[in-house]
Amino acid sequence: MGEIITIDMGTFLETLTSSFLSLLIVVIIILFVILLKGFAMYRAARKESKGWFWVLLIFETFGILPLLYLIFSKKQNN
């Protein structure tokens, strides 16, 4: 009872800043993955590639699968 708690403001601000930057990086990555997946699914739907559309919808691979699909489907168009 009656203990005084001290907070080092420098450490507190460093922790707060690093937490905010970590959260910002995660949010940016999530937005990138959502946009990449959406674009890949849109292209699969436009090309009537039902198999690719369902694979892209079901599997979440941190943007790797949609990126591969976009690269390979572009080469097939040329």
Contacts in CASP RR format, 6 or more apart in sequence:
PFRMAT RR
TARGET T0000
AUTHOR 0000-0000-0000
METHOD contacts of the structure
MODEL  1
MGEIITIDMGTFLETLTSSFLSLLIVVIIILFVILLKGFAMYRAARKESK
GWFWVLLIFETFGILPLLYLIFSKKQNN
29 62 0 8 1.000
32 63 0 8 1.000
33 62 0 8 1.000
33 63 0 8 1.000
33 66 0 8 1.000
36 63 0 8 1.000
36 66 0 8 1.000
36 67 0 8 1.000
36 70 0 8 1.000
37 56 0 8 1.000
37 60 0 8 1.000
37 63 0 8 1.000
37 66 0 8 1.000
38 56 0 8 1.000
38 66 0 8 1.000
39 66 0 8 1.000
39 70 0 8 1.000
40 56 0 8 1.000
40 65 0 8 1.000
40 66 0 8 1.000
40 67 0 8 1.000
40 69 0 8 1.000
40 70 0 8 1.000
41 53 0 8 1.000
41 56 0 8 1.000
41 57 0 8 1.000
41 66 0 8 1.000
43 69 0 8 1.000
43 70 0 8 1.000
43 73 0 8 1.000
44 50 0 8 1.000
44 51 0 8 1.000
44 52 0 8 1.000
44 53 0 8 1.000
44 56 0 8 1.000
44 69 0 8 1.000
44 73 0 8 1.000
45 53 0 8 1.000
47 73 0 8 1.000
49 73 0 8 1.000
52 69 0 8 1.000
52 73 0 8 1.000
55 65 0 8 1.000
56 65 0 8 1.000
56 66 0 8 1.000
56 69 0 8 1.000
59 65 0 8 1.000
END
